[in-house]
Amino acid sequence: MTAPLPERFDAATPAEPETQDPLERQQLEVATRGLEAALDRIAEDVAVAREQEAREGLDASTLALLDALAGVADASLERRSLHGRVAAGRITWEQVWTYPGAEAGGRALVLDVIRHQASDGVAARLRFIEAEAAEGHDRGK
């Protein structure tokens, strides 16, 4: 027979299973500590990257891409608004990049910039591989 249900059920704090294998519990604790450590490292890396961007500013190609994607004639109203506010000096592209969720359309714009940069990186890598292959072929390899 199972135990009666409590009068008030709180899903936010699930009850521990009545019987849990000690080895299984230890593995879970080790895995949890590992994940928490990884999240801490990621948080530190993000903080360092944000500090570096704050010191150095965004690179010219990222600034140009933000401006171009927000400034095209058929850009969404949110992007045109961002573009206009940057042009008027009320916000900066650095602010949009660092805190994209703070501005309407900012997150989508930053993700588009990242997609373009990733696509450009893949294309450059493919050109490099093709050049390497052609160079090897030209040498008789």
Secondary structure by P-SEA (a helix, b strand, c coil): cccccccccccccccccccccaaaaaaaaaaaaaaaaaaaaaaaaaaaaaaaaaaccccaaaaaaaaaaaccccccaaaaaaaaaaaaccccaaaaaaccccccaaaaaaaaaaaaaaaaaaaaaaaaaaaaaaaaaaacc
